[in-house]
């Protein structure tokens, strides 16, 4: 990142992660894709297995590393990838858990909508934190 921003927001699903490091007036975007995106698997009767692909640990690790220098992060997404990311961070990079400010279900916002939502979230969140 060319500039350090305290806040970050992640929008993640099984196809991509959009990470924004932002301030009140600027935002920098990073997009990451898994090497093996999950395909929707349709079951046939009597098939073996759950149909869920194993989480792409390299993808989740790359997303975790992208927020390592942030001070507070909001994790969002439409389905289970956001909780898989938080679980991955808890297991593999637990020091990052302290910067995760919240986890929210958010459908498919535009980049501008996502950053606006995160700014609003942190404006309310920051009012609740003791100011140094």
C-alpha positions in Angstrom: 0.0 0.0 0.0 1.3 3.4 -0.9 -0.3 5.0 2.1 -1.1 3.6 5.5 -4.8 3.7 6.5 -5.9 2.6 10.0 -9.2 1.1 8.9 -9.9 -1.7 6.4 -12.9 -3.6 5.1 -12.9 -7.0 3.5 -15.7 -8.3 1.3 -15.2 -12.0 0.6 -16.9 -14.9 -1.1 -15.5 -18.1 -2.6 -14.7 -16.4 -5.9 -12.8 -13.3 -4.7 -11.9 -11.0 -1.8 -12.0 -7.2 -2.2 -9.9 -5.5 0.5 -10.1 -1.7 1.0 -7.7 0.2 3.3 -9.3 3.6 3.8 -9.4 6.9 5.5 -12.3 9.4 5.6 -11.2 10.8 2.2 -9.2 8.1 0.4 -9.4 4.3 -0.2 -7.0 1.8 -1.8 -8.3 -1.4 -3.3 -6.8 -4.9 -3.5 -8.6 -7.8 -5.1 -7.4 -11.4 -4.4 -8.7 -14.5 -6.1 -8.3 -18.1 -4.9 -6.2 -20.4 -7.2 -9.0 -22.9 -7.3 -12.3 -21.1 -7.0 -15.1 -23.1 -5.5 -17.5 -24.4 -8.2 -21.1 -25.0 -7.3 -21.4 -28.8 -7.0 -24.7 -30.4 -7.7 -25.4 -33.7 -5.9 -26.5 -36.8 -7.6 -28.4 -39.4 -5.5 -26.1 -41.6 -3.5 -23.0 -39.5 -4.1 -20.2 -39.6 -1.6 -18.9 -36.4 0.2 -20.6 -33.2 1.3 -20.0 -31.3 -1.9 -18.1 -28.6 0.0 -14.6 -27.9 -1.4 -11.9 -27.6 1.3 -11.3 -24.0 2.1 -8.4 -22.5 0.0 -5.9 -21.9 2.8 -3.5 -20.0 0.6 -6.3 -17.7 -0.5 -7.4 -17.1 3.1 -3.8 -16.6 4.2 -3.3 -14.0 1.5 -6.4 -12.1 2.6 -5.2 -12.3 6.2 -1.8 -10.9 5.2 -3.4 -8.0 3.3 -4.8 -6.6 6.6 -1.8 -7.3 8.8 -0.9 -3.6 9.1 -4.5 -2.3 9.6 -5.6 -1.1 13.0 -9.3 -2.1 12.7 -11.0 -4.4 10.1 -14.6 -5.0 9.2 -15.1 -8.5 7.6 -18.2 -8.7 5.3 -19.6 -11.1 2.7 -22.8 -12.8 1.5 -22.3 -16.3 2.9 -19.8 -18.5 4.7 -16.5 -17.3 3.4 -16.3 -14.5 5.9 -16.6 -16.9 8.8 -14.1 -19.3 7.2 -11.7 -16.4 7.0 -12.2 -15.5 10.6 -11.7 -19.1 11.6 -8.6 -19.3 9.5 -7.2 -16.2 11.2 -8.0 -17.5 14.7 -6.2 -20.8 13.9 -3.2 -19.5 11.8 -2.7 -15.8 12.6 -4.4 -15.3 16.0 -2.7 -11.9 16.7 -4.9 -10.5 13.9 -8.1 -11.3 15.9 -7.6 -8.2 18.0 -8.1 -5.9 14.9 -11.3 -7.6 13.7 -13.9 -5.1 14.8 -16.9 -6.9 13.3 -18.3 -9.5 11.0 -21.4 -8.6 8.9 -23.5 -10.3 6.2 -23.5 -8.0 3.2 -24.8 -9.1 -0.1 -23.0 -7.8 -3.2 -22.4 -4.0 -2.8 -20.5 -1.9 -5.2 -17.0 -0.8 -4.2 -18.4 2.7 -3.3 -21.3 1.2 -1.3 -18.9 -1.1 0.6 -16.5 1.7 1.6 -19.4 4.0 2.5 -20.8 1.2 4.7 -17.5 0.6 6.4 -16.9 4.3 7.0 -20.3 4.6 8.6 -19.6 1.4 10.7 -16.3 2.7 12.0 -17.6 6.2 12.6 -20.2 4.6 15.1 -17.6 2.1 16.4 -14.9 4.7 17.0 -17.3 6.8 19.1 -17.7 3.8 21.4 -13.9 3.4 21.9 -11.9 5.4 24.4 -10.0 8.0 22.6 -6.3 8.2 23.3 
